Amino acid sequence: MPKFNVKPCVPSAIIGSDGIEYPSIRKLAKTIHSSRDTIVNSLKEKGYYKSNGVTYTFKNKAASEFGNEEEKTRPLTVEELEEQREFEQFKQYKAVKELDFEVYDMKPLKKHESGYRYAVALFSDAHIEETVRPESVIGLNEYNLDIARERIRAYFVNLVSCLKEDKVEDLVFASLGDTISSYLFEELMETNSLTPIEATFEAQNLIYNGLRYICENTKIKRIRFIGIVGNHGRTTKKIQHANGYSMSYEWLMYKNIEKECALTNLPIEFFIPNSEMAIVEMPDSKRFIFIHGFQIKGSGNGTVCGIYPALQRLSLKYGKVFKQDKIYLGHFHSCTSIPNAVVNGSIIGYNSFALTNGFGFEEPAQMYECYDTVNGLLLTRQIYCR
């Protein structure tokens, strides 16, 4: 039977069946020459105390039990209402106390085994030079170069906090493209705050400083950087598959970041593929694929099923060739996780394109997953950019 560290609130006003009222239990005990504890115990267990043919009970209860019509019709005072409330609390306490609970020992049966911890942190769809005016999205978002810098800074600070909390030893930092918007659409030439070249230099500075912050504020044994180009940073009208990487501002940006990290001795391994995807072997032999996401033809989170069917089809197609365990992608600005794929959110957040296409609103966030080589996937979380 569990013990409650609760002292019941017992009203002190007592009245006898002879009509004599006592302001307190102590006064009653003194008057009838009885033990106060005996009276209290009887009141708790039975709701009344009987002595020499007189029954004593709580004042509010007596009115209904002894048929005192005047007491029944008289409005209760503030003190009496408070006593009534306390008595109801006491009855509830007594009812709970009388319940028959079985108590189980919840101590762990054995020591929980753990292995080598690693994490996958996604970074994509920042569109740093793009402008989102509040009035264009009904006040749901605002975005400009200063806000982009602040959100990216917040992302890296929050990421480091997660890496420390999760005791991560191995990090795969996957930049999945669309860090810049470039001039992919005609309207971007009119609304962007920087040219594609200017935006590329700004973006590489932000990413480099974020990587340096990770190195300086964690004790991670191994950091791998994956650089995937998006569809916005291309210099061609249409996506080119064979040489798309070499026609992208982002591929140049990744190469510049790699050189800067080498010059400043940051212990980071770079994998910047000359293709639209990267396949990475993890410490527990899992195989992960990293792509931007333009490989999927879907309508994002604007439909009933969203991109789930397309994700499943892509996973089955890739699985026949690459035997991967999971696919990581961006592009759709929607934080989504299923067992065999994870879609990243965005840093830019809700914009006019999302509003026009009826996409669901999401806070600017990036996806993060932590694994254990013994226990597998430990958690999937969103890292908010604020």
C-alpha positions in Angstrom: 0.0 0.0 0.0 1.6 3.3 -1.0 2.1 5.9 1.7 0.8 9.4 1.0 2.7 12.4 2.4 -0.6 14.3 2.6 -2.1 15.6 5.8 -5.9 15.8 5.4 -7.6 19.1 6.1 -10.2 18.3 8.8 -12.8 21.0 9.7 -12.5 21.8 13.4 -16.1 23.0 14.1 -17.9 20.1 16.0 -21.6 19.7 17.0 -23.2 17.1 19.1 -26.6 15.4 18.7 -27.7 17.3 21.9 -27.3 20.6 19.9 -24.2 21.8 21.8 -21.6 23.2 19.4 -17.8 23.2 20.0 -15.4 25.5 18.2 -12.7 22.9 17.9 -11.9 19.2 18.6 -9.5 20.3 21.3 -12.4 22.1 23.1 -14.7 19.1 22.8 -12.0 16.8 24.2 -11.4 19.0 27.2 -15.1 19.4 27.9 -16.1 15.7 27.8 -12.7 14.6 29.3 -11.7 12.5 26.4 -8.5 12.1 24.4 -8.2 14.4 21.4 -6.4 11.7 19.3 -9.3 9.3 20.0 -11.8 11.8 18.7 -9.7 12.7 15.7 -9.2 9.0 14.7 -12.9 8.2 15.1 -13.8 11.2 12.9 -11.3 10.1 10.3 -12.4 6.5 10.2 -16.2 6.8 10.8 -17.0 10.4 10.3 -18.4 10.8 13.8 -17.4 10.2 17.5 -19.9 8.8 20.1 -19.6 9.2 23.9 -22.1 8.9 26.7 -25.0 8.6 24.2 -24.1 11.8 22.4 -22.9 11.6 18.7 -20.4 14.3 17.7 -19.7 15.1 14.0 -18.6 18.0 11.8 -20.9 20.9 12.0 -21.9 21.0 8.2 -22.6 17.2 8.3 -24.7 17.5 11.4 -27.3 19.8 9.8 -28.3 17.1 7.3 -28.0 14.1 9.7 -29.8 15.5 12.8 -32.6 17.2 10.9 -31.9 20.7 12.1 -34.2 22.6 9.6 -32.8 26.0 10.6 -29.3 24.9 9.8 -30.5 23.4 6.5 -32.0 26.6 5.2 -29.5 29.1 6.7 -26.9 30.4 4.1 -23.4 29.2 4.9 -20.8 31.7 6.0 -17.4 32.1 4.3 -15.8 30.1 7.1 -18.4 27.4 6.7 -18.0 27.2 3.0 -14.2 26.8 3.5 -14.8 24.1 6.1 -17.1 22.3 3.6 -14.5 22.5 0.9 -11.8 21.1 3.3 -14.2 18.3 4.3 -14.7 17.3 0.6 -10.9 17.3 0.1 -10.6 15.0 3.2 -13.2 12.6 1.8 -11.4 12.4 -1.5 -8.1 11.8 0.3 -9.7 9.0 2.4 -11.2 7.4 -0.8 -7.8 7.4 -2.5 -6.1 6.0 0.6 -8.5 3.1 0.7 -7.7 2.1 -2.9 -5.9 -1.2 -3.2 -2.7 -0.6 -5.3 0.0 -3.1 -6.1 3.5 -1.7 -5.9 6.1 -2.9 -8.3 9.9 -2.5 -8.2 10.7 -0.3 -11.2 14.5 -0.6 -10.9 16.3 -1.6 -14.1 16.8 -5.3 -14.4 20.2 -4.9 -15.9 22.7 -2.2 -16.9 21.7 -0.6 -20.2 24.3 -1.3 -22.8 25.4 1.4 -25.2 27.9 1.7 -28.0 29.5 4.3 -30.2 27.3 7.3 -30.7 27.1 9.2 -34.0 24.7 11.8 -35.4 23.5 13.1 -38.8 22.9 16.9 -38.9 21.2 18.2 -42.0 21.7 21.8 -43.3 19.8 23.0 -46.4 17.4 25.4 -48.0 18.7 28.6 -46.3 18.2 30.8 -49.5 20.2 33.4 -47.6 19.8 36.3 -50.1 16.1 35.8 -50.7 13.7 38.4 -49.3 10.4 37.5 -47.6 8.2 40.5 -46.8 5.7 39.9 -44.0 2.8 41.3 -46.1 3.5 38.8 -48.8 2.8 35.8 -46.4 0.1 37.4 -44.3 2.5 38.1 -41.5 3.6 34.5 -41.0 7.3 35.1 -41.8 9.9 37.7 -42.5 13.3 37.0 -44.0 16.3 39.0 -45.2 20.1 38.8 -45.0 20.3 39.8 -41.4 17.6 37.4 -40.3 19.4 34.6 -42.4 22.6 35.3 -40.5 20.9 35.2 -37.1 19.0 31.9 -37.9 22.1 30.2 -39.1 24.0 31.3 -36.0 21.2 30.0 -33.8 21.1 26.7 -35.7 24.8 26.0 -35.1 24.5 27.0 -31.4 21.5 24.7 -30.9 23.3 22.0 -32.8 26.3 22.1 -30.5 24.0 21.9 -27.5 22.4 18.7 -29.0 25.7 17.2 -29.7 26.9 17.7 -26.2 23.7 16.5 -24.6 23.6 13.3 -26.8 27.3 12.6 -26.2 28.0 12.3 -29.9 31.4 11.0 -30.9 31.0 11.0 -34.7 29.2 13.7 -36.7 28.1 13.7 -40.3 27.2 17.2 -41.3 25.3 17.1 -44.6 24.8 20.3 -46.5 22.1 19.4 -49.0 22.0 22.5 -51.2 19.9 25.6 -51.9 22.0 27.6 -49.4 21.5 30.4 -51.9 18.5 31.2 -54.2 20.5 32.5 -57.1 18.6 33.8 -60.2 16.6 30.6 -60.8 13.4 32.5 -61.3 13.0 35.9 -62.9 11.4 37.5 -59.9 14.5 36.6 -57.8 16.6 38.9 -60.0 14.3 41.8 -58.7 13.9 40.8 -55.1 17.2 39.1 -54.0 19.4 41.2 -51.7 22.7 39.8 -53.3 23.9 38.6 -56.6 24.6 34.8 -56.9 28.4 35.4 -56.5 27.9 37.7 -53.5 25.5 35.2 -52.0 28.0 32.4 -52.5 30.8 34.2 -50.6 28.4 35.1 -47.8 27.1 31.6 -47.5 30.6 30.0 -47.4 31.6 32.4 -44.6 28.5 31.4 -42.6 29.0 27.7 -43.0 32.8 27.9 -42.3 32.2 29.8 -39.1 29.5 27.3 -38.0 31.9 24.4 -38.6 34.6 26.1 -36.6 32.2 26.7 -33.8 31.4 22.9 -33.7 35.1 22.1 -33.6 35.9 24.6 -30.9 32.9 23.7 -28.6 32.7 19.9 -28.8 35.0 16.9 -28.3 33.7 15.0 -31.3 36.3 12.5 -32.5 35.3 12.6 -36.2 33.5 15.2 -38.3 32.6 14.5 -41.9 31.2 17.2 -44.2 29.0 16.1 -47.1 28.5 18.8 -49.8 25.5 18.2 -52.1 24.4 20.8 -54.7 20.8 22.0 -54.9 18.7 23.1 -57.8 18.8 26.8 -57.1 22.5 27.3 -57.2 22.9 26.1 -60.8 24.1 28.3 -63.6 22.2 26.5 -66.3 18.5 26.9 -67.3 17.7 23.2 -66.7 19.2 20.6 -64.3 22.2 18.8 -65.9 22.9 15.4 -64.5 26.3 14.4 -65.8 28.1 17.7 -65.0 25.5 19.4 -62.8 28.0 19.7 -59.9 30.5 21.7 -62.0 27.7 24.1 -63.1 26.7 25.1 -59.6 27.8 28.0 -57.4 27.4 25.7 -54.4 30.0 23.2 -55.6 32.5 26.1 -55.8 31.4 27.2 -52.3 32.0 23.7 -50.8 35.5 23.6 -52.4 36.3 27.0 -50.9 35.2 25.9 -47.5 37.3 22.7 -47.7 40.4 24.8 -48.5 39.7 27.3 -45.7 39.3 24.4 -43.2 42.6 22.9 -44.3 44.4 26.2 -44.0 43.1 26.7 -40.4 43.6 23.1 -39.4 40.0 22.3 -38.7 39.8 18.5 -38.3 37.1 17.9 -40.8 36.9 15.3 -43.6 35.2 16.6 -46.8 33.2 14.5 -49.3 32.1 16.7 -52.2 30.9 14.3 -54.8 31.0 14.9 -58.6 27.4 13.7 -58.8 24.0 14.5 -57.4 24.3 12.1 -54.4 26.7 10.9 -51.7 26.7 7.4 -50.1 28.3 7.2 -46.7 29.2 4.2 -44.6 28.5 4.6 -40.9 30.3 3.1 -37.9 27.7 0.3 -37.6 27.9 -0.5 -41.3 24.6 1.4 -42.1 24.6 3.0 -45.6 23.1 6.4 -45.9 22.3 8.3 -49.1 22.4 12.1 -49.3 20.6 14.0 -52.1 19.1 17.4 -52.5 15.6 16.1 -53.3 14.9 17.4 -56.8 15.0 13.7 -57.8 11.4 13.4 -56.4 8.6 14.8 -58.4 6.0 15.7 -55.8 3.9 18.6 -54.4 5.5 18.7 -51.0 3.2 18.9 -48.0 0.4 20.5 -49.9 -1.5 17.3 -50.6 -3.2 14.7 -48.4 -0.4 12.2 -48.7 2.4 14.7 -49.2 5.6 13.2 -50.5 5.3 9.9 -48.7 4.4 7.9 -51.8 7.2 9.4 -53.7 9.7 8.8 -50.9 8.7 5.1 -50.8 9.1 4.7 -54.5 12.5 6.4 -54.5 13.7 4.3 -51.6 12.7 1.1 -53.4 14.4 2.2 -56.6 17.7 3.2 -54.8 17.5 0.1 -52.6 17.8 -2.2 -55.7 21.1 -0.7 -56.6 22.7 0.8 -53.5 21.2 -1.3 -50.6 20.9 1.8 -48.5 19.4 1.9 -45.0 18.1 5.5 -45.2 17.9 8.5 -47.6 18.4 12.1 -46.4 17.1 14.9 -48.5 16.0 18.6 -48.5 14.3 20.6 -51.2 10.7 20.3 -49.8 11.1 22.7 -46.8 9.1 20.3 -44.7 10.5 18.3 -41.7 9.4 14.8 -42.4 10.6 11.4 -41.0 9.7 7.9 -42.0 11.7 4.7 -41.3 13.7 4.8 -44.6 13.9 8.5 -45.3 14.2 11.9 -43.7 13.2 15.2 -45.3 14.8 18.4 -44.0 13.0 21.6 -43.2 14.3 25.0 -44.2 16.0 28.0 -42.7 14.1 30.6 -44.9 10.8 29.3 -43.6 7.4 30.1 -45.1 7.5 32.2 -48.3 5.2 33.3 -51.1 5.8 30.1 -53.0 4.6 28.0 -50.1 1.5 30.3 -49.6 0.6 30.1 -53.3 0.8 26.3 -53.4 -1.1 25.9 -50.1 1.8 24.2 -48.2 1.5 23.8 -44.5 3.2 26.4 -42.3 6.4 25.3 -40.5 8.8 27.1 -38.2 12.4 27.3 -39.7 14.1 24.1 -38.5 16.6 21.5 -39.6 16.5 17.7 -39.0 18.9 15.8 -36.7 19.2 12.2 -35.9 21.3 10.4 -33.2 22.4 6.8 -33.4 24.0 4.2 -31.2 26.0 1.4 -32.8 24.4 -1.1 -30.3 20.9 0.2 -30.0 20.4 1.8 -33.4 18.4 5.0 -33.9 18.0 6.8 -30.5 16.1 9.9 -31.5 15.0 12.2 -34.4 14.5 15.9 -33.6 14.1 19.2 -35.2 16.7 21.9 -34.4 14.9 25.2 -34.5 16.7 28.2 -36.0 16.0 30.6 -33.2 
